[in-house]
Amino acid sequence: MRRMTGLSLWRSKVLATQVPAAILVGVPQDDADAAVTALREAGARAEAREHPEPDHLKP
């Protein structure tokens, strides 16, 4: 968690205990898939989701 997010150890622990939680937001799909793989290998349940662009940001 800490390596993926760059957060401090304390913040990483807090984030890991607040489930479900969005870990990485706005990253490329390849990075999201790599993070899911790393989390699953560590024993976590994880999934990558695509979030639609908010209406106020659409042209």
N, C-alpha and C positions, 0 to 999 in steps of 0.2 A: 504494500500500500504506500509506504513512504517513498520508495523509489519511483513509483508511477506518478505520484502527485507532487512530489517535491515539498510536501508539508513536513513540519517538525514531527518528532516521534510522538509527542503528546497529542497533537491534532490528528495524526494518523490513527492512533488508538481510539480516540473519541469517534472519528468517522467510522471506524471498523465496528464499533459497538452500536451505532445508530443505523440499524438495518430496517427496512431497505433504504439505501442511500444511492444517490447519483455520484459516482466517483469522478468521472471525467466527462465534461460537457463541452460540446463544440470541437471535438477532435476528429481527425480523419478516420474513416471506417477501418483502415488498416491498423491504426493505433488502438482503436477500440477493441478490435478482435484480438490483438496481442495482449491487451490488458485482461480481457476475459479469459484467455488461455492461461495467463500467469496466475490469476486469482483461482481458477479451477484447479490448477496444479497444487496450489497451496491449501486446497480443501474447502474453498468458498463456493457458494452457489452464485453464479454471475451470468449476466446476459447483456448483449449490446442491443440498444434500441435506437431507432432513428426517430428523432423528434421533428415534427413539421415546423417550418419557419413561421413565426408569429405573423398574424395578419398585418400588424403595423409596420413590419419590415419589408413586406412585399411591395414591388413597384406599382 
